[in-house]
Amino acid sequence: MSEVDITNPELSSEAELAFEGALRPRTLDEFVGQTRVRGQLQLLLRAAAMQQRTPDHILLAGPPGLGKTTLAMIVAHESGRPLRMSSGPAVQHAGDLAAILSSLVPGEVLFIDEIHRMARSAEEMLYLAMEDFRIDIMVGKGAGATSVPLDLSPFTLVGATTRAGLLPNPLRDRFGFTAHLEFYDEPELQQVLSRAARMLELSIDAPSIAEIAGRCRGTPRIANRLLRRVRDYALVHGSGDGVADLAAVRAALELYDVDPLGLDRLDRAVMQMILTRFDGGPVGLNTLAVSVGEEAETIESVVEPFLVRIGLITRTPRGRVATREAWSHFGLAPRGGHLTLDDL
Ligand SMILES: Nc1ncnc2c1ncn2[C@@H]1O[C@H](COP(=O)(O)OP(=O)(O)OP(=O)(O)O)[C@@H](O)[C@H]1O
């Protein structure tokens, strides 16, 4: 990744992955925010432990960078079980999945990231595996092909998706619990940042933490990434003693082109397109995606949830519409038949 894509919640360089690994909370108690989901998971894990059985399958849904991988690791850690990690794009054939499932040890937690991108044939194999801990393997070809049942060790599947709506119903229904992760509020992000600053041995005051928390798109991954850039800035331009103040934070964020609301390049491109090319909307998802040269899936699962959450656009049956706040944030005079939140 180019370090300039600083507010993109999806991308991770190798250095960043190592850094994320070090900062990842290891227990539910260390995990900041998502209070409801934490409580729900705690109950599910405790009940399974009391009955000495594998916890139910869990689906984690939400935009990138909110902690899905972290929660999967916590599920394994808290239940004292080994963790196997895979991803939807790595499972392109039913055989890929059969190889993983048949090698699981009893009680193992299997994490499949981006589970909505798994091959259809593998999805069908997964239905049976989740329900009965069994798969049918086809042996031979054509008329002589036979299906051989294979028993699996009991396991807990933790699936992560940015697009729960894309999962076929039979797959979604086989998860005992679906956690919907929400963007974090500023006090929660301040906690994430204070914890990371402690681990980085960076001395940073509360107003500086608050400034970063307000500009990280409600996303812990981006919060941690901005903190690293602030640390760099303080190191290079400061007195060399690892102290970051508000001036350093503002200068670093300006250098990396982080908008006061934390909007990234794609957020801004989408907003500019709605405001200037489509006079504030309404504009359909596909038209918008083509106009900014991005996939509709990315607009819908990464860009739109945040823009809706901060009140810059609303979704209407006729398409996406810019709000009054959007015109004013971009310093433009409202045009066309735009709607405001109050009109809806
Ligand atoms: N609740 C949290 N408290 C503290 N740190 C968090 C929390 N959630 C996420 N993080 C930090 O944010 C980073 C990204 O989290 P994680 O990789 O779990 O996100 P994700 O939702 O799985 O993203 P993706 O689906 O894009 O992989 C990690 O470094 C993790 O330490």
The ligand as a Gaussian input file, in Angstrom:
#p B3LYP/6-31G(d) Opt

LIG

0 1
 N      -12.142000      -2.703000      19.720000
 C      -10.856000      -2.526000      19.503000
 N      -10.044000      -2.141000      20.499000
 C       -8.738000      -1.915000      20.264000
 N       -8.139000      -2.065000      19.053000
 C       -8.903000      -2.474000      18.049000
 C      -10.285000      -2.731000      18.216000
 N      -10.800000      -3.123000      17.034000
 C       -9.788000      -3.105000      16.167000
 N       -8.649000      -2.723000      16.770000
 C       -7.357000      -2.568000      16.117000
 O       -7.611000      -2.199000      14.760000
 C       -6.822000      -2.960000      13.877000
 C       -7.712000      -3.583000      12.813000
 O       -8.538000      -4.561000      13.388000
 P       -8.953000      -5.892000      12.600000
 O       -7.837000      -6.362000      11.716000
 O       -9.477000      -6.835000      13.599000
 O      -10.119000      -5.340000      11.695000
 P      -11.064000      -6.133000      10.689000
 O      -12.462000      -5.643000      10.935000
 O      -10.815000      -7.593000      10.750000
 O      -10.638000      -5.582000       9.324000
 P      -10.599000      -6.392000       7.962000
 O      -11.918000      -7.056000       7.837000
 O      -10.360000      -5.279000       6.989000
 O       -9.432000      -7.327000       8.129000
 C       -6.052000      -3.934000      14.740000
 O       -4.746000      -3.433000      14.885000
 C       -6.661000      -3.903000      16.098000
 O       -5.670000      -3.909000      17.079000

